[in-house]
Amino acid sequence: MKNKILYILPSKDIGGTEKMLIVLADRIRKYGFEPVVVTMQGKGKFHEILSSCRLKYYTLDFKRNIPGSIVKSFYIFLKEKPCVVQSFLFAGNMFAKFLRIFLWVPLICSQRSTDDWKKFIYWKLDKFSDFLCSLIISNSNAGKKVLIEKAGIKPDKIVVIPNGIDIETIRKRLKTAENVNIRKEILVGACWEPPQSKRF
């Protein structure tokens, strides 16, 4: 039987974290692990992509049924018996920590940004629940720094692993672009993430 890794995150739609998780879960199968994804906000576009990649998932719906979602999460643990859990985003991290109080499976939490939206109470929750996770993975030194300064988490508990880049996909896109007649002009663009997009 393969070792299972349970991934917990709140999302039902697609963003940077979800895209990264799809790549991670898909590729980790090559190393003998079986990924299982658990989401907390019902079904959405994210689940369509998980299905197309043949990735196993379960859906919880905390907005409509909190008690039922908690009971179902215990059922998932007992059925899947993961060897490790990795959680993403604030809501996913906090829920995974709650579960670890009862189910002592090693937990890896993830810090995906500097979380400028977080108020004082959120950082304190991170600090006081820190003992429930075995390790924290940040995708940047800036993310690690904010955990140390605002949440008071010890530096040796945080490991920085930058986001990966799919070189083959970039090569294919560049090759496609070479065959397209693109006008050489200055292009000005901007990116903005709504403050509510990563909150639960």
C-alpha atoms as one frame of an Amber mdcrd trajectory, in Angstrom:
protein
   0.000   0.000   0.000   1.329   3.428  -0.948   2.068   6.071   1.648  -0.671
   8.689   1.489  -0.245  12.432   1.838  -3.357  14.394   2.746  -3.488  17.978
   1.460  -5.921  20.367   3.175  -6.888  23.779   1.802 -10.042  25.925   1.782
 -10.232  26.580  -1.953 -12.797  25.566  -4.543 -11.569  27.929  -7.273  -8.215
  28.241  -9.007  -5.384  30.520  -7.908  -1.625  30.296  -7.455  -1.759  27.958
  -4.461  -4.191  25.614  -6.183  -2.122  25.451  -9.375   0.998  24.706  -7.347
  -0.795  21.970  -5.414  -2.012  20.280  -8.597   1.550  20.100  -9.934   2.895
  18.920  -6.552   0.245  16.222  -6.083   0.551  15.018  -9.664   4.332  14.683
  -9.565   4.669  13.256  -6.074   3.005  10.073  -7.327   6.223   9.298  -9.186
   7.949   8.845  -5.824   5.531   6.233  -4.527   3.147   8.514  -2.641  -0.606
   8.686  -3.092  -1.959  12.259  -2.805  -5.417  12.921  -1.398  -6.860  16.459
  -1.474  -9.424  17.803   0.992 -11.127  21.168   0.390 -13.346  23.147   2.753
 -15.696  25.302   0.643 -17.661  22.881  -1.523 -17.020  22.128  -5.195 -15.743
  24.453  -7.905 -13.379  24.794 -10.850 -10.514  23.443  -8.768 -12.229  20.066
  -8.480 -12.781  19.825 -12.229  -9.024  20.088 -12.738  -8.320  17.603  -9.940
 -10.631  15.138 -11.696  -8.976  15.709 -15.071  -5.600  14.953 -13.446  -7.065
  11.847 -11.789  -6.301  13.172  -8.339  -8.430  11.858  -5.473 -10.285  14.484
  -3.476 -12.935  15.016  -0.822 -15.068  18.118  -0.359 -16.212  19.643   2.913
 -18.574  22.611   3.136 -17.969  24.651   6.269 -20.153  27.512   5.097 -23.266
  25.324   5.037 -22.575  22.493   7.465 -19.821  22.889  10.065 -20.678  19.853
  12.257 -21.099  17.603   9.211 -17.784  18.792   7.757 -15.930  18.038  10.991
 -17.433  14.552  11.238 -16.617  13.874   7.584 -13.010  14.978   8.078 -12.546
  12.360  10.813 -14.060   9.753   8.504 -11.581  10.748   5.772  -8.642  10.329
   8.155  -9.800   6.932   9.341 -10.398   5.744   5.785  -7.270   7.111   4.094
  -4.809   6.748   7.005  -2.313   9.362   5.738   1.316   9.225   6.848   1.579
  13.029   6.727  -0.699  16.047   6.277   0.185  19.285   4.496  -2.077  22.311
   4.775  -2.302  25.552   2.812  -3.613  29.077   3.470  -4.717  30.382   6.862
  -8.056  28.545   7.110  -6.517  25.288   5.900  -3.632  25.581   8.346  -5.903
  26.301  11.313  -8.295  23.462  10.505  -5.414  21.005  10.062  -4.039  22.077
  13.451  -7.442  21.502  15.017  -7.536  17.991  13.569  -4.060  17.217  14.850
  -5.260  17.693  18.415  -7.185  14.458  17.941  -5.276  12.734  15.136  -1.541
  12.770  15.719  -0.357  12.603  12.147   2.714  14.767  11.335   1.550  18.143
  10.001   3.361  20.489   7.614   1.834  23.957   7.349   2.463  26.335   4.458
   3.024  30.089   4.266   2.260  31.274   0.723   2.572  35.068   1.056   3.239
  37.885   3.511  -0.517  37.986   4.311  -0.850  41.748   4.631  -4.568  41.329
   5.361  -3.913  39.577   8.679  -4.812  41.433  11.836  -3.074  41.047  15.210
  -5.388  38.235  16.342  -4.559  36.084  13.303  -0.818  36.280  13.972  -1.452
  35.361  17.616  -3.464  32.328  16.507  -0.513  31.296  14.341   1.812  31.676
  17.313  -0.271  29.840  19.920  -1.080  26.930  17.593   2.460  26.613  16.277
   3.222  23.605  18.509   0.700  21.530  16.550   2.684  21.565  13.313   5.990
  19.774  12.786   7.295  22.105  10.103   6.339  25.242   8.187   7.189  25.642
   4.515   7.364  29.165   3.114   7.701  29.822  -0.598   9.794  32.950   0.000
  12.237  34.533   2.435   9.729  37.379   2.833   7.118  34.874   4.020   9.573
  33.397   6.509  10.507  36.844   7.783   6.900  37.835   8.455   6.276  34.600
  10.386   9.293  35.306  12.583   8.530  38.990  13.158   4.726  38.989  13.435
   3.911  35.471  14.656   7.044  34.957  16.739   7.774  31.559  15.214  11.308
  30.209  15.625  13.422  30.459  12.444  14.600  26.845  12.622  11.012  25.634
  12.250  10.565  27.358   8.883  12.013  26.009   5.650  12.001  28.114   2.476
  11.144  26.198  -0.706  10.529  28.578  -3.646   7.746  27.865  -6.119   8.883
  25.620  -8.968   8.761  26.555 -12.629   7.620  24.128 -15.304  10.403  24.647
 -17.855   8.828  22.401 -20.495   5.596  24.380 -20.466   7.522  27.635 -20.884
   9.509  26.178 -23.784   6.315  25.126 -25.545   4.800  28.576 -25.108   7.936
  30.263 -26.414   7.953  27.979 -29.424   4.323  28.826 -30.108   5.063  32.536
 -29.724   7.844  32.298 -32.325   5.272  31.222 -34.891   2.983  34.156 -34.152
   3.491  37.582 -35.670   3.728  39.723 -32.545   4.036  43.493 -32.865   7.006
  44.836 -30.924   5.439  47.513 -28.761   5.640  48.520 -25.132   3.107  46.728
 -22.971   2.202  47.983 -19.531   0.375  45.619 -17.194  -0.623  45.354 -13.569
  -1.682  42.544 -11.238  -3.927  42.857  -8.226  -5.283  40.290  -5.801  -8.554
  41.143  -4.021  -8.013  41.141  -0.225 -10.785  38.587   0.313  -9.512  36.047
  -2.225  -7.381  34.038   0.200  -9.539  34.348   3.279 -12.227  31.991   4.455
